[in-house]
Amino acid sequence: MSWGTELWDQFDNLEKHTQWGIDILEKYIKFVKERTEIELSYAKQLRNLSKKYQPKKNSKEEEEYKYTACKAFLSTLNEMNDYAGQHEVISENMTSQITVDLMRYVQELKQERKSNFHDGRKAQQHIETCWKQLESSKRRFERDCKEADRAQQYFEKMDADINVTKADVEKARQQAQLRHQMAEDSKADYSSILQRFNQEQWEYYHTHIPNIFQKIQEMEERRIVRIGESMKTYAEVDRQVIPIIGKCLDGIVKAAESIDQKNDSQLVVEAYKSGFEPPGDIEFEDYTQPMKRTVSENSLSSSKEGKPELKFGGKSRGKLWPFIKKNKLSLKLGATPEDFSNLPPEQRRKKLQQKVDDLNKEIQKEMDQRDAITKMKDVYLKNPQMGDPASLDHKLAEAAQNIEKLRLETQKFEAWLAEVEGRLPARSEQARRQSGMYEAQTHQTVTNCAQDRESPDGSYTEEQSQESELKVLATDFDDEFDDEEPLPAIGTCKALYTFEGQNEGTISVVEGEMLSVIEEDKGDGWTRIRRSEDEEGYVPTSYVEVYLDKNAKGAKTYI
């Protein structure tokens, strides 16, 4: 099958058909371009979506991503970001392998088509010119034949007329012969042109046109093959990213399978565990038999005759716990104690450990910076033209000062951490006063206030009416407390945990330490103990194990 033989007379239709083929190719190019734009837009939207739900740095959201479910969600966001990247790859590959290539091919195709049809029109014009020459020689031959016939007839008429001179007859004969010769020449010319035209026409329909149409056919078939290959490439570009997209989806599935509900539950415990123990049972106080009161009440009333009993209520209670009001005032100041003493033991340990780790990282960073400056100084010493070594001395000194400052800071927090973990004995009240931490207690936050005010079961030990008494000072409590006669010991106790008594009215104890009990828990979660004649205060009841002795009013204090 050849267009040159089958469609030898369809030049115009072939011209229209090939133009339609180019239009189809350009239409496909436009389709691919729009697909690449969609892929880019989709990738951009996916990236924006992933970025929108990423946790913000240095925010509470970032802390929440320690849970496995949140980690899985974060992995999903990262996988979606990679997923978006594959759609960008699809767009890039389609642009480079299809769109750009086809646009260049279309330009070449248009040029080739123009050249082929130009040759076809040139062949048409040539055969038309030959046809016109043939028609012209034919008409001239016909005219000369007619003229020769008229001249022959005129000669015969003159020759038959007796009245015509011999000269006229001779002239007519010569004219007839001339016309006859002209007719023979026209005949020969017509015959020659006809033969040449027939040859040109045969070559036109059997050689030129078939060759031109064959080129056009091959051009059209290449276009069809090219668009088919482009469609295959279109599918292959998608298929190439399927394994990577599959890995992204597998990553999401793996992240989902990594969710551990037990681990998340344990993290909740670690995040909010206070370290306190639940309060014990509240003893029954029988008010119907005044003589059978508890040992602590009897000892308290017998040692302080005529004086009002110290209870956590009314004005005496406000005098006994002035630090509660100070902490209410510090709530407005918004300060946080440096040693995190406002937190429960377990949470305080974590905060201190985190602070130590951060300081160690800062020390390492400063040391790296110092080493870099030292190396630069060595380079300057070897190559003075690069810089002045002395110009780096102040930077080295500054780095050394920063390192020393950070080390002292680290030692301070490590000491507090050791106290919490029970590795070092708790600091005395005098040492805290010397370090300045005693005065800093007035700037503690509301969490500090809440800890000191609450018993281990979360109940408050101060009445609501005490909110207005903000002018009570620590010295009032100290003076009143010092003027009172020391209470006798009613038993002993053993510290189960280390307690940092940072607030007035409390006392610090170390795990395993033995102390004297001078007033047992009245149901508010606090027990009053004594270490020496001049050092006594309250500790959480859940932090000590109490051994009461009814006959131990004058018992010796055990340290």
C-alpha positions in Angstrom: 0.0 0.0 0.0 1.4 3.3 -1.1 -0.1 6.7 -1.1 1.8 7.5 -4.3 -0.1 4.9 -6.3 -3.4 4.7 -4.4 -3.8 8.4 -3.8 -2.1 9.9 -6.8 -4.9 12.4 -7.4 -5.5 13.4 -3.7 -2.9 16.0 -3.2 -5.2 18.5 -1.5 -6.7 15.9 0.8 -3.3 14.7 1.9 -2.3 18.2 2.6 -5.3 18.6 4.9 -4.8 15.2 6.5 -1.2 15.9 7.4 -2.1 19.3 8.9 -4.7 17.5 11.0 -2.0 15.1 12.2 0.2 18.0 13.4 -2.8 19.5 15.1 -3.4 16.2 17.0 0.2 16.1 18.1 0.1 19.7 19.4 -3.1 18.8 21.2 -1.4 15.9 22.9 1.5 18.2 23.9 -1.0 20.6 25.4 -2.6 17.7 27.3 0.8 16.6 28.8 1.7 20.2 29.7 -1.6 20.6 31.7 -0.9 17.2 33.4 2.5 18.5 34.5 0.9 21.6 35.9 -1.6 19.5 37.8 1.2 17.4 39.2 3.1 20.4 40.4 0.1 22.0 41.9 -0.8 18.7 43.7 2.8 18.3 45.0 2.7 21.9 46.2 -0.6 21.4 48.0 0.7 18.2 49.6 3.9 19.9 50.8 1.9 22.8 52.2 -0.4 20.3 54.0 2.5 18.4 55.5 4.2 21.7 56.6 0.9 23.0 58.1 0.7 20.0 60.5 4.4 19.8 61.3 5.1 20.6 65.0 6.3 24.1 65.7 9.8 24.2 67.1 10.3 25.1 70.8 6.6 24.7 71.4 4.4 22.4 73.5 3.4 20.6 70.3 7.0 19.4 69.9 7.0 17.9 73.3 3.8 15.9 72.4 5.6 14.1 69.6 7.4 11.8 72.1 4.3 9.6 72.0 4.3 6.8 69.5 1.0 7.8 67.9 2.3 11.4 67.4 5.6 10.0 66.1 3.6 7.9 63.6 1.7 11.0 62.5 5.0 12.9 62.1 6.3 10.0 60.0 3.1 10.1 57.9 3.7 13.8 57.3 7.3 13.2 56.3 6.2 10.3 54.0 3.6 12.6 52.4 6.3 15.1 51.8 8.3 12.5 49.9 5.1 11.4 48.2 4.7 15.0 46.9 8.3 14.9 45.7 7.5 11.9 43.5 4.7 14.0 41.8 7.2 16.7 41.2 9.4 14.0 39.6 6.5 13.0 37.4 6.1 16.6 36.3 9.8 17.1 35.6 10.1 13.8 33.6 7.0 14.5 31.5 8.3 17.9 30.7 11.8 16.8 29.7 10.9 13.5 28.1 7.6 14.3 26.4 6.7 18.0 26.2 10.1 19.4 25.2 10.9 16.5 22.9 7.6 16.6 21.1 7.6 20.4 20.7 11.0 20.1 19.0 9.7 17.3 16.8 6.6 19.3 15.8 8.8 22.0 14.5 10.9 19.5 12.5 7.7 17.9 11.2 6.2 21.2 10.0 9.4 22.0 8.2 9.5 18.5 6.5 5.8 18.7 5.6 6.3 22.1 4.0 9.3 20.9 2.0 7.4 17.8 0.7 4.3 19.7 -0.4 6.5 22.4 -1.9 8.1 19.7 -4.1 4.6 18.4 -5.0 3.4 21.8 -6.0 6.5 22.4 -8.1 5.9 19.1 -9.9 2.2 20.1 -10.5 3.3 23.5 -11.9 5.7 21.8 -14.2 3.2 19.4 -15.7 0.7 22.2 -16.0 3.2 24.2 -18.0 3.9 21.2 -20.2 0.1 20.9 -20.8 -0.2 24.5 -21.7 2.6 24.2 -24.3 0.9 21.1 -25.8 -2.3 23.0 -26.1 -0.6 25.9 -27.7 1.2 23.8 -30.3 -2.0 21.9 -31.0 -4.0 25.1 -31.6 -1.2 26.4 -33.9 -1.2 23.2 -35.8 -4.9 23.3 -36.2 -4.8 27.0 -37.4 -2.0 26.3 -39.9 -3.9 23.3 -41.3 -7.0 25.5 -41.9 -4.9 28.2 -43.4 -3.3 25.6 -45.8 -6.7 24.3 -46.8 -7.9 27.8 -47.6 -4.7 28.6 -49.6 -5.1 25.4 -51.6 -8.7 26.2 -52.4 -7.8 29.7 -53.4 -5.1 28.3 -55.7 -7.4 25.9 -57.3 -10.0 28.6 -57.9 -7.4 30.9 -59.5 -6.1 28.1 -61.6 -9.6 27.3 -63.0 -10.4 31.0 -63.8 -9.4 31.9 -67.4 -9.5 35.5 -66.7 -6.7 35.4 -64.1 -3.2 36.0 -65.2 -0.6 33.4 -65.1 1.3 35.5 -62.6 -1.6 35.6 -60.1 -2.0 31.8 -60.5 1.7 31.3 -59.7 1.4 33.6 -56.8 -1.6 31.6 -55.4 0.3 28.4 -55.9 3.3 29.6 -54.0 1.0 30.8 -51.2 -0.6 27.4 -51.0 2.7 25.6 -50.9 3.9 28.0 -48.1 0.8 27.4 -46.0 1.1 23.7 -46.5 4.7 23.8 -45.3 3.7 25.8 -42.3 1.1 23.2 -41.5 3.7 20.4 -41.8 6.0 22.3 -39.4 3.2 22.8 -36.9 2.4 19.2 -37.2 5.9 18.2 -36.4 6.2 20.6 -33.5 2.9 19.5 -32.1 4.0 15.8 -32.4 7.3 16.6 -30.6 5.6 18.5 -27.8 3.0 15.8 -27.4 5.6 13.1 -27.0 7.5 15.2 -24.5 4.3 15.9 -22.5 3.4 12.3 -22.4 6.8 11.5 -21.1 6.6 14.3 -18.5 3.1 13.2 -17.5 4.2 9.6 -17.1 7.1 10.6 -14.9 4.8 12.9 -12.9 2.2 10.3 -12.1 4.6 7.3 -11.9 7.8 8.8 -10.4 7.6 12.3 -9.0 4.2 12.2 -7.3 4.7 8.7 -5.9 8.1 9.7 -4.5 6.7 12.8 -2.9 3.6 11.1 -1.5 5.8 8.3 -0.2 7.8 10.8 1.8 4.6 12.3 3.1 3.4 8.9 4.0 6.6 8.1 5.8 6.5 11.4 7.6 2.9 10.8 8.7 3.7 7.3 9.9 6.7 8.6 11.9 4.4 11.1 13.5 2.0 8.3 14.5 4.8 6.2 15.9 6.2 9.1 17.8 2.9 9.9 19.4 2.6 6.3 20.4 6.0 6.3 21.9 5.2 9.4 23.8 2.1 7.7 25.3 4.3 4.8 26.4 6.7 7.3 28.0 3.8 8.9 29.6 2.9 5.6 31.3 6.5 4.7 32.1 7.0 8.1 33.9 4.2 7.2 36.2 5.3 3.6 36.6 8.8 4.6 37.5 7.7 6.4 40.7 5.2 3.7 41.7 7.9 1.7 43.7 9.0 4.8 45.6 5.3 5.8 46.2 4.8 2.3 47.4 7.7 2.7 49.8 6.2 5.9 51.1 2.9 4.1 51.7 4.8 1.2 53.3 6.5 3.8 55.6 3.1 5.1 56.6 1.9 1.5 57.4 5.1 0.8 59.3 4.7 4.0 61.3 1.1 3.0 62.1 2.3 -0.5 63.2 4.9 1.1 65.4 2.2 2.7 67.6 2.5 1.2 71.1 -0.3 2.1 73.4 1.4 0.6 76.4 4.5 2.8 75.8 2.3 5.9 75.4 0.6 5.0 78.7 4.0 4.7 80.3 5.1 8.1 78.9 2.0 9.6 80.5 3.1 8.2 83.8 6.6 9.6 83.4 5.3 12.9 82.3 2.9 13.5 85.2 4.2 11.2 88.0 4.7 13.3 91.2 6.7 10.8 93.3 4.3 11.2 96.2 2.5 8.2 97.7 -1.2 8.1 98.4 -2.2 9.3 101.9 -2.9 6.7 104.6 -6.1 6.1 106.4 -7.4 8.9 108.6 -7.7 7.9 112.2 -11.0 8.2 114.0 -11.1 10.8 116.7 -13.7 10.1 119.4 -14.9 13.4 120.7 -17.5 11.7 123.0 -14.7 10.6 125.4 -12.5 13.7 126.1 -10.1 11.6 128.2 -9.3 9.2 125.4 -7.8 11.7 122.9 -4.8 10.9 120.7 -1.3 10.9 122.2 -0.2 13.9 120.2 -3.2 16.0 121.4 -2.7 15.0 125.0 1.0 15.8 124.8 0.3 19.1 123.0 -2.4 20.2 125.6 -0.3 19.1 128.6 2.8 20.9 127.4 1.0 24.1 126.6 -1.5 24.8 129.4 -3.5 27.9 128.9 -2.4 28.4 125.4 -4.5 27.9 122.3 -3.8 24.7 120.4 -1.9 25.0 117.2 -4.2 23.9 114.4 -4.2 24.5 110.7 -7.1 26.9 110.9 -7.9 30.5 111.9 -5.2 33.0 112.6 -2.7 30.5 114.1 -2.8 28.5 111.0 -2.0 31.6 108.9 0.9 32.3 111.3 2.2 28.7 110.9 2.1 28.7 107.1 3.1 32.2 105.9 4.9 30.9 102.9 1.6 29.9 101.4 0.6 33.6 101.2 4.0 34.5 99.8 3.6 32.0 97.1 0.2 33.5 96.2 1.9 36.8 95.8 4.6 35.2 93.7 1.9 33.9 91.4 1.5 37.4 90.1 5.3 37.8 89.7 5.4 34.7 87.3 9.0 33.7 88.4 10.2 30.1 88.4 12.7 28.7 90.9 16.1 27.9 89.3 16.2 24.5 90.9 12.7 23.5 89.9 11.8 23.0 93.6 8.2 23.9 92.7 7.8 20.6 91.0 7.1 17.1 92.5 10.2 15.0 93.0 10.0 12.9 89.9 9.2 15.9 87.6 11.9 17.9 89.3 14.5 15.1 88.6 13.6 15.1 84.9 13.8 18.8 84.6 17.2 18.9 86.3 18.5 16.1 84.2 17.3 17.9 81.0 19.0 21.1 82.2 22.3 19.2 82.8 22.2 17.6 79.4 21.5 21.0 77.7 24.4 22.6 79.6 26.7 19.8 78.6 25.7 20.4 75.0 26.5 24.1 75.3 29.9 23.2 76.9 30.7 20.9 74.0 29.7 23.6 71.5 31.9 26.2 73.2 34.8 23.7 73.3 34.4 23.1 69.6 34.4 26.8 69.0 37.5 27.2 71.1 39.3 24.4 69.2 38.4 26.1 65.9 39.8 29.4 67.1 42.9 27.7 68.3 43.5 26.0 64.9 42.9 29.3 63.2 45.5 30.9 65.5 48.0 28.2 64.6 47.4 28.9 60.9 48.0 32.6 61.5 51.2 31.8 63.4 52.5 29.7 60.5 51.3 32.2 57.9 51.3 35.7 59.3 50.2 37.2 56.0 46.7 35.5 56.6 46.0 37.4 59.8 47.2 38.6 63.2 47.3 35.7 65.8 47.0 38.2 68.7 43.6 39.3 67.3 42.2 35.9 68.4 43.4 36.0 72.0 40.3 37.9 73.3 38.0 35.3 71.5 39.9 32.5 73.2 39.7 34.2 76.6 36.0 34.7 76.0 35.4 31.1 75.1 37.4 29.9 78.2 35.2 32.2 80.4 32.0 30.8 78.8 33.2 27.2 79.3 34.1 27.9 83.0 30.8 29.6 83.6 28.8 26.8 82.0 30.8 24.2 84.0 30.0 26.0 87.3 26.4 26.1 86.2 26.4 22.4 85.4 28.0 21.5 88.8 25.2 23.5 90.5 22.5 21.6 88.7 24.3 18.3 89.1 24.3 18.9 92.9 20.6 19.6 92.9 20.1 16.5 90.8 22.2 14.4 93.2 20.0 15.7 96.1 16.8 14.6 94.3 18.3 11.2 93.5 19.5 10.8 97.0 23.2 10.6 96.1 24.1 13.6 98.3 22.7 14.8 101.6 20.3 17.6 101.5 21.7 21.1 102.1 21.1 22.7 105.4 18.9 25.7 105.9 22.0 27.8 106.6 23.7 26.7 103.3 20.6 27.6 101.4 20.5 31.1 103.1 24.2 31.6 102.1 23.6 30.6 98.5 20.8 33.1 98.1 18.2 30.4 97.4 16.4 31.2 100.6 15.5 34.7 99.5 14.6 33.5 96.0 11.7 31.5 97.4 9.5 34.7 97.4 9.6 34.4 93.5 8.3 30.9 93.1 5.4 30.1 90.8 2.0 28.9 91.4 3.0 25.3 91.1 5.3 25.8 94.0 2.5 27.3 96.0 0.2 24.4 95.1 2.8 21.8 96.1 3.5 23.3 99.5 -0.2 23.9 100.1 -1.5 20.6 99.0 -1.3 17.3 100.9 -0.2 14.2 98.8 -3.8 13.4 98.0 -4.3 16.9 96.4 -6.4 18.5 99.1 -5.5 22.0 100.2 -4.4 22.6 103.8 -5.4 26.3 103.9 -8.9 27.7 104.2 -10.3 30.0 101.6 -10.6 32.8 104.0 -6.8 33.1 104.2 -6.6 34.5 100.6 -6.9 38.1 101.9 -4.0 37.8 104.4 -1.1 38.8 102.1 0.8 40.9 104.6 1.9 38.0 106.9 5.7 37.9 106.9 8.0 35.0 107.6 9.5 36.9 110.6 6.1 36.9 112.3 6.0 33.1 112.1 9.6 32.8 113.3 9.1 35.0 116.3 6.0 33.3 117.4 7.5 29.9 116.8 10.6 30.7 118.7 8.8 32.1 121.7 6.9 28.9 122.2 8.1 26.2 124.5 9.6 23.3 122.5 7.2 20.4 122.2 8.2 17.0 123.6 8.8 14.1 121.2 6.0 11.6 120.9 7.9 9.1 118.7 10.4 8.7 116.0 10.3 8.4 112.2 12.4 7.2 109.3 12.6 9.2 106.1 11.5 7.0 103.2 12.5 9.6 100.6 14.6 12.7 100.3 12.5 15.8 100.8 13.8 19.3 99.9 12.1 21.7 102.4 12.5 24.8 100.4 9.7 26.7 102.1 9.3 28.2 105.5 7.7 25.9 108.0 9.1 22.8 106.3 12.4 20.9 106.9 14.6 19.0 104.6 15.2 15.3 105.2 17.4 12.7 103.5 16.3 9.2 102.7 17.1 6.8 105.7 17.5 9.6 108.2 16.0 9.1 111.7 14.2 12.0 113.3 11.9 12.8 116.3 8.2 13.2 115.8 6.7 16.1 117.9 3.2 16.3 116.2 1.6 13.6 114.1 -0.5 14.1 111.0 -3.9 15.8 111.7 -5.4 14.7 108.4 -3.8 17.4 106.3 -0.9 15.2 105.0 1.9 16.8 107.1 3.8 15.6 110.1 5.9 17.8 112.4 9.4 16.5 113.2 12.6 17.7 114.9 16.2 17.1 114.0 17.8 19.0 116.9 16.6 21.4 119.5 16.7 24.4 117.1 15.7 22.6 113.8 12.2 21.4 113.3 9.4 21.7 110.8 6.9 19.8 108.7 7.4 17.0 106.1 4.8 15.2 103.9 3.5 12.2 105.9 3.9 10.0 102.9 7.7 10.7 103.0 8.3 9.2 106.5 7.5 6.1 108.4 6.3 7.1 112.0 6.9 5.1 115.1 4.7 6.6 117.9 5.6 5.9 121.6 3.1 7.0 124.2 5.7 7.0 126.9 8.2 9.0 124.8 7.3 12.5 125.9 10.9 13.2 126.9 12.5 10.8 124.5 15.9 11.4 123.0 16.1 12.7 119.4 17.6 10.3 116.9 19.5 11.8 113.9 
